[in-house]
C-alpha cells in the first residue's frame, strides 16, 4: 500500500497512476478538518490560483508535457479536457467542474481510499508520497524541514481577482483572441477522455481559426489611462508579509505591483501587452490592454489574466476599477498573496522523485520544487508510477531527458542547489537538438516557420517518439488508467 499526504493535483495524479497498477492507495487530505487561507471547498484538486493550464500546442513546452501526460493516462489531463473553457491557445478549465470530476473519480476508484485528517509528520514505515503542495501545514512543514536536513525554502505567490461578467461594461471592451487564435466548435473532445462522467459540449483543438468572437474580453487603454493606472498600482497599499521573511516571489508569477515597480513599461510589455490584439473600433492595437479569461463553463465569471496581486482588498476595488469596462465591476474573488513552501530538490531528490536519504519516501507537486499546475501533476504522475514499482518490487524508471517528463525530473534532481528556484517546464531544460541542417517546417497555411519554431516542433516530435519507445520497454509496468476496465 502507498500512503499519499495531500489531495491536490499531484496527490490525486499519483494515486490514480499507482491504483491503475493495482497498488492500493490511501490519500490523507486535511481539508475540511484543517482549512487553509485560500481554499474555498473540501474538493480534491481545487485550483486556488488561475484556472489556466497554459499553452496547449506542441510549439510550447507545457503543451508537450500535457500530451506526454495524456499518453500516460493522466487523470488530471482527462478532467481538464472535460472541463475546458474557451482560452485561445491555452487550456483553461471550469475550476469547480474540474475538481468535481477529479473528486468523483478518486472516490469511485476501488483501490483508492480518502481519509480526511491532518498528517503532522512523515510516517517512518511504508511507501509514502508527500504531495502537500505549497500550503503545507506548519507542523508538517517543520517536520519535513528537519527530515531533509535543512531549512525549508519558500517563495510568495499571488492569486488573480475574478469579476462577475454582468458587471463588465461591454461597450468599452472587445472580444478577441491574440493573433485570432480561439477555441472552436468541433466533433471530438481533446484528449479522448475515458472517464465515466457526463458529457460536455464537444470542442475541437485549441488554436483554431477565430470565428469572429474570440475567447478573451479585452479592456483597451490609451497612454493617459495606462499612466494613471500604473501610478495607482505603484502607490496602492499592499498586504504585509510575514515580518521574519525575506519577500521572494517566483519570477513566473509576479504580482502586478512588483512588475510595475520595475519600470513604467513593464506591465505594458507583460500581462498588459497589446500585441496581436486589434481593437475593432480603431483598427489598431491599443497602447495597453487587460485581458479577461472565462473562469467557468457558465461564462458568468471572468478572471484578470496575469493580474496576481498583493494589494489590500479595498485598494484592489479602487485600482482595478480604473480599467476601462470595469468601472462598476463586482468582484467574485479578490486577489491575495500566500506563502509557497518547497524543498531544495537537488539536495534532497533523485530523478525518480525519491528522497536520496530514504528511498521509501517520494515528493511530488510544488513542494518538490516544480512550479505550475501541469508540472505539479506531472511530478505526481511519475512519483505514483515509481512508488507503485517499489511496492511491486520492479525497477524504477524515468523517461529520457529528451522528453518533458524526463527533463523536469532531471532539473529537480540536478540543478544547482546553491541557487535553486522552482521551474516551469521549458524547452531550455530539455536535451538540446542539433538544428543546424534542419529544414524549416511549414505551418498548416503553408507559411514557413522560423528556425526557432521549427526547432520547438522538432523537439516535441522527438520527445513523443522517445516516450513511445520508453513505454514499449515498460513491459512489466503497464498502467490501465481507463474507467472502462473497472
N, C-alpha and C positions, 0 to 999 in steps of 0.2 A: 504494500500500500504506500501511496505517496501523500504526504501532508503538504498542503499549499496554504500559505499565510497571505491572505489578500484576495478579494473577489473583483479586482479591476480587470482591465483588458489583458494584462499579462497573465494574471492568475487564472482567468477563465480560459484563455487560449491554451495555457499549459495543461489544465485539467482536461480539456477537450482532446488534445493530442495524446495524452497518456491513456485516457479512457478508451480511445479508439484502438489502442494497442492491447486492450483487455486488462489494463492495470487499474485497480480500484483507487479512487482519489477521494480525499476529504478536503474541502475548501473551508478555511476559517475566515469569516468576514465579520469585522467588528461592528459594522453598522447593522441595525439601528441601536444596538446596545451601547455603543460608543460613537456618537456622531462626530463629524468633522466640521470645520468652519465653512467649507464651500460646498459639500454635497447637500443635495436637496431631497433625495429619496433614499430608500433602502435597496434599490435595484442594483443588480450586478452590472459591472462595466458602465457605470454612469459617467458621462462625459461632462466635466466641470468647466473646461475652458472653451475652446472653439468647438464648433460642430463639423469642422473640416478635417478630412484625412489627407488633404493636399493633392498634388498632381496625380493624374490617372492615365498618363501616356508613357510610352516606352522611351521617350527622349528625356525622361525625368527619372532620377534615381529612385524616388519614392514610388513612382508608378511601376518601376521594375520590381521593387520589393513587394508591392501588392500582388503583382502577377505571380511571383515566386510563391507567395503565401497561398494564393488561390490554388496553385498546383499541388500544394501540400495539404489541402482540405481545411484551410483556416476557418474556424468558426467566426472570428471577428470580421473577416472579409465577406463571408456569406451574409452575415447580419447587416453589414454596411451596404452591400449591394442591394439587399432587400428593403432598406430604409432610406435610400439615397434621395436627395432633393436637388433641384437644379443648382449648379455651381460652376458653369462654364467648363474649363479644362480640369477642374478639380473634382474630387469625390467628397461631397458633404452629405450629412445624414440628418434625419429627424432624430434628435438625441433621445427622446422618450421612446419612440418605436424601437430604436437600436437597442437600448437597454432592455426593453421588454422581450425582444427576440432572444438575446443572449441569456437573460434570466430564465426564460421558459425552457430553452434547450438544455441548459445546465441542470435545471431542476428535474427535467424529464429523463435525463440520462441514467440508466440503471447502474452504472459504475461510478457515478459521482454523487457525493453527499455534501450538502452545505450546512455548516454549523455556524450559528450567529453568536460569536463570542470574541473577546479580545485576547489575543496571544501576546504576552509581555516578554517572552524570551524564546529563542530558537530551540526547539527540542533537541536533546542530546542523542536521541536514538531514532533510527529510521531515516528514510529518504525525505528530505524537506526542500521545498521551493519557497524562498522568501520573495514575495511579489506584492509588497505592501504599498508600493507606489510612492509618490513624492510627499504624501502626508502621513508618513509612518508615525504612530503614536510615540509620545515622549519616552514611555517605559521601554518599548521595543527598540526604539532608536538608540537609547543608551546602551542596551544590551548588545545590539549589533556593533556599535562603535567599540565596545570592549572586546567583542568577539573577533573583529577584523584587525585589532591591534593598533588602533589609532583613532584620532578624532574623525567624526563624520564630516564629510564635505556637504556643502549646501549651495543653493542659489535661489534667488527670488523669482517668482513667476507671477504673471498678472492675467486677469480674465477680461475679455471684451464685454461691453454692455450690449443689451438686447432691447429693441424698441417694439412697440405694438404697431403693426402695419397700418391700422386705420388712423393712427395719429400722425402719419407721414403726409406732408403736403405734396401730393403727386404732381401738382402744377409746376413745382420747382425742381423735380428730379426727372431723370430719363432712364428707361430700362435698356440695358445693353450688356453684352459680354465683351471683355477685352479682345481685340482682334476678331470680333464677330464669332467667337467660339462659344457654343452653348450645348446644353443637354437637349437632344431632340427625341421626338417620339419614334418608336420602332416596334419590332415584334418580339424581341428577346430581352431577357434580363441579364445585365452584365454579370459575369462570374458564374452563371449557370448554377445557382444555389440548389442544394439538395435538401435544404431544411424543410421540415414539415410545418410550415407557417402559412397563414392566409396570404394569398397573392396580393400584390400591389400593382398599380398600373405599370405595365412594362415600359422600359425606356431603352433606347439604343445606346451605343457607346458615347462616352463623353467626347466633347470637342467636335461635334457635328457642325454642319453649316447652320448659321443662325437663321431662324425662321422669321426674323424681324422683331422678335420680342426681346431676346437676351435673358440672361439668368440673374443679373445683378441690378439693383437700383443704384443709380449714380447721382451724387449730390455735387454739382459743379461749383467751383469758386473762382472768382476773378482775383486779381492781385491784391486789391484792397481787402476783400473778405478774408483771404488767406493770411495776410499780415495781422489782421485783427484776431483771427483765430489762433495763430501762432503765439502772439503775445499773451492771450488768455490762458493757453496751455502752460506756458513757461511760468506765469505768475500765480497759477492756481495753487491752493493749499493741498498738500499731499498727505496721505496716510503715513503715520510714523512707523518706522520699522523697529524691530527689537533693538534696544539700545546697545546690547552687547554684540550685535552682529555687524560685520562689515558688509554694506549693501552691495552684493554681487548679483548681476542679472545675466540670464542666458542671452547671448547675443542674437540668437534667432527668434527671440520673443520679447523684445524690449518694450517697456511701457512707452506710450507716446510722449510723455513729458521728458523721459530720458533722451529719446531721439531729438525732440525739439530743442533740448539744451545743448546739443552738439552743433547746432547751426541753424540759421533761419530756413535753409532749403532742405534740411534733412528729411522732414516729413514729406515734402513735395517730391522727393526722389525715393521715398519709401512707400508706406501704406497709402499715401495720397497722390501717387504718381498718376498722371492722366494719360500716359502713353497707351495707344491702342483704343482709346475711347473718344468717340466723336459725338458732341452734343448736337442733336438734330435741329435744335433751334438756331444754332450759329454756324453749323457745318464745320466747326473747328474743335480741336482738343481744348478743354478748359485749362486754366492756369494750374489748378489743383483739383482733386476730386476725391470724395469719400465714397467708398463702395459699401453697400448693404447687401448681405447674403441671406437668402431664405434659411430660416433656422428649423422649420418643421414642415411636415407634409401639408398641413392645412394652409400654410402660407400667411399666417397671421402674426408671426414673429420674425423679425429680421435682426441679425447681428451686425455690428460695425466691424468690417474686415480690417484686421491688423491694429485694432484700437484697444490693445491691452492698456490698462491704466491703474495708477495708484492714487489718483485724485480722490479726495473725500466725496461722498455721495452728493452732497449739496452742490459742490463745485462741479461735479460731472453734469448735473442737470443744467447748471448755468452755462458752462463752457460748450457742451455738446449741442445745446440749442442755438448756438451761433452758426451751426452748419445749415446751409440752405435746404429747406424741406423738413428740418427737424425742430423748427421754432416752437412747435406745440407738442413735441414728442413725449409720449408716455413710456416710461422705462419698465419693462418686464423684469429686468435684472440690471443692476448697476455693475460696473466693473469692480474688481477687487484684487488685492495682492495677497499672495500666500507664499510660505517658505517651502521649497522643494528640497528633499534630502536625498543624497546619493552617496555611494561608496566610491573609493578610488579603484576602479576596475582593474587597471594594470597591476596594481599591488596585490589585489585580492583574488581575481578570477582567472580561470583557464578559458580557452575559446569554446569549451563545452558548456560554459556558464556555471561551472562548479567552482567552489572555493578551492584555492590551492592547498589550504591547510586542512580541509575536511571534504573529501570527495562525495560525501553523502548530502552535502548542503549546496543547493543551487540558488542563484539570484536571477531575477527577471524583472523587466519593467524599468521605470525611471530610476528606481533605487539602485539598479545595476549600473547606471551610468550611460543610459541612452536617453534621447530626447525625442518626444513626439508620440502620438497615438500609435501609428503604424509600427515604429521601431520598438515600442514597448510590447505590442502584441507579438512582433516577430521574435523578440528575445524569449517571450513566454512559449512560443511555438517550439523553439529549439530546446529550451530547458525542459519542457514537458516530454519531448521525444527522448532526450538523453536521460532524464530521470527514470523514464519507463525502461529504457535499455539497461540501466543499472539494476533495477528491480528484477528484470528478466535474465540478468547475467550475460547480456550481449555487449558487444563493443560500442562505445560511444562514438558518434560520428558528427562531423561538421562539414557543411558544403564547402567547396573550394572558394578561395578568396576572389575568384573571378565572378562569383555571384554576390548579390546584395546581402543575402543572409550570411554568407561566409565572411564578407568584408566587415560587416557590423560586428560579428563575433571576434574577428581579428583586432579591430580597433579597440574594443572594450578591454581586451586582454593584453594588447601590445603597445598601446600609445605611451607617450612619455608621462610617467606618474608624477613628475615634478610640476607639470603644468597641465594637469588633466582637467578637461571640461567635457560634459555630456555632448553628444553629437547627434544630429540627424544623419540619415543615410545620404551620401553624396557619391557621385562618380569618382571624386578625388580620393576616397579611401579604398576604392576597388583596385585590383591589379590592373596596371596600365595595359594599353593595347597599342601596337605599332600601326599607326595610320599614315605613315609616310607615302606609301604607294597605294593607298586605299582609294578606289574610285568614288566620286561623290554620288550619294544616293539621290533619288528624286522623290518628291512628295506626290501625293495622290493626284494633285492638279498638274503634275508634270514639271514643276519648277525644281531646279537643282538645289539641294540642301547645302548649307555651309559645311565646311570641313568639321567644325565643332559639332554640329547636329549629326552629321554622318558618323562621327566617332561615337556619339552617345548611343545612336541606334545600333551600331556595330557592337558596342559593349553589352547592350541589352540582349542582342541576338546570341552572342557568345555565352552570356550568363544563363539564359534559358536552356541552351543546348547542353552546357556543362551541368546544370541542375538535373536535366533529364538523365544524363549519363550517371550522375551520382545516385539518383533514385533507382536506376536499373541495377546498381550494385548492392542496394539495400534489400537483398533477397530475404533476409531473416527478420526484417523490421518494416513491414508494410502496414501503415495505419489505415483503417477504414473509418473515415470521418463523415460518412453519409448517414442520413437518418433512415434510409430505406432498409438497411441491414438489420434494424432492431425491431 
